[in-house]
Amino acid sequence: MAEVMRKDTHEYLEEVDLYGAHNYKPLPVVLDRGEGVWVWDVDGRKYLDMLAAYSALNQGHRHPAIVQAARDQLDRITLTSRAFHNDQMGPFLRELCETSGYEKALLMNTGAEAVETAIKMVRKWGYDIKGVPRDQAEILVCSGNFHGRTTTVVGFSSEEAYRKGFGPFAPGFRVVPYGDVDAFRAAVTPNTVGFLVEPIQGEGGVVVPRDGYLQETREICAEKGVAFIADEIQTGLGRTGRLFCSEWEDVRPDVIILGKALGGGIYPVSATLADDEFMQVFQPGDHGSTFGGNPLGAAIGRASLKVMLEEDLPRRSAELGEWFMEELRNIGSPHVDHVRGRGLMIGVVIKDSSGPARPFCERLQDRGILAKETHHQVIRFTPPLVISQEVLRDALENIAEVLEGG
Ligand SMILES: *Cc1c(COP(=O)(O)O)cnc(C)c1O
């Protein structure tokens, strides 16, 4: 007979503190249920999820169609490894390519793995196609970047906390200032094989580059034979009001990296998309993943993509985001420096003189709204894209009171 031992919030927090590595500083809320835009904690309190797992929950918690696809696939087959084929991977690849307009896709699990895939791909393209001398390939990245947590990736972070104590790091990367076209142009050399960029920097604090930055750097890349790689793990799949954020500047990257919402909030699914010119560099044995392309992930990815398109989540995000951002600006709080973003990817920047953003997030939690600070001064609002205007309107009242209160 199973006895249900219910702990309270405090006991769960103590357990994690005692047995877990202290590599995060979460808000003190312990969730045990989620549905759509709502989550509940172990004490039965209901919250509006305004973080949406860093945009991995664009379709909301437990979207019924995605849950159903997962259930159906659990009843058939879950893992084959890439030693064999399965009947979900091919259709998923085709749907990804048809949706995105790229010729090929390579499936991985986490975002960082898909970034690593892009790095390997453009380096090999540099040697095999562009003719860069062996081991001389260079990739340009941006200040304030976030591309994941592997040792290669943190090695080119400009954030001291991400790097400190984790070296030595892989060579072959150079940081250029985000948003600065001239600095980018000056940094390109004959050995530059790729430019890895977030169309909006999410972890960097919802930093939107000036209009034209993506288009101009994209043109320079085309001129100089440099692969333009858009990390759309956070900005992609509707978050900013377009399927891909690059569309805001009519930019077609050479490589697009997807993750997060590709797994519909259920399962890690990531992909690197490119045309044959790049993808052809991979030969059997070059690259892989035990779980990448597995039938459970592929079935969930297919359903996640389908929901995204059928519910036209990019358009919802564009319309609601524009309205919500305006309403946030209209609050006119003395603590707010400015509000920035695109679609439902919004940052409220707190003035330095008003202290860090964290206490504002704690007060939002008290009022049943879960949001997370990023980069000390920024409150990030990235709710599930299935959110309704009514729910957002109700949230605004609480947000206004918290922002005005200071
Ligand atoms: C979240 C994120 C990643 C890393 O994804 P993981 O799944 O955590 O490895 C990479 N790039 C961007 C822009 C991200 O937001």
The ligand as an SDF file (V2000), in Angstrom:
LIG
                    3D

 15 15  0  0  0  0  0  0  0  0999 V2000
   18.5740   28.0400  -23.8320 C   0  0  0  0  0  0  0  0  0  0  0  0
   19.5120   28.4760  -24.8950 C   0  0  0  0  0  0  0  0  0  0  0  0
   20.5590   27.6460  -25.3160 C   0  0  0  0  0  0  0  0  0  0  0  0
   20.9130   26.3450  -24.6310 C   0  0  0  0  0  0  0  0  0  0  0  0
   19.8940   25.4060  -24.6680 O   0  0  0  0  0  0  0  0  0  0  0  0
   19.9560   24.1530  -23.6530 P   0  0  0  0  0  0  0  0  0  0  0  0
   18.7890   23.3050  -24.0540 O   0  0  0  0  0  0  0  0  0  0  0  0
   19.8260   24.7100  -22.2680 O   0  0  0  0  0  0  0  0  0  0  0  0
   21.2630   23.4840  -23.8660 O   0  0  0  0  0  0  0  0  0  0  0  0
   21.3480   28.0870  -26.3710 C   0  0  0  0  0  0  0  0  0  0  0  0
   21.1200   29.2620  -26.9660 N   0  0  0  0  0  0  0  0  0  0  0  0
   20.1110   30.0850  -26.5840 C   0  0  0  0  0  0  0  0  0  0  0  0
   19.9010   31.3690  -27.3090 C   0  0  0  0  0  0  0  0  0  0  0  0
   19.2910   29.7220  -25.5240 C   0  0  0  0  0  0  0  0  0  0  0  0
   18.3270   30.5560  -25.1210 O   0  0  0  0  0  0  0  0  0  0  0  0
  1  2  1  0
  2  3  1  0
  2 14  2  0
  3  4  1  0
  3 10  2  0
  4  5  1  0
  5  6  1  0
  6  7  2  0
  6  8  1  0
  6  9  1  0
 10 11  1  0
 11 12  2  0
 12 13  1  0
 12 14  1  0
 14 15  1  0
M  END
$$$$
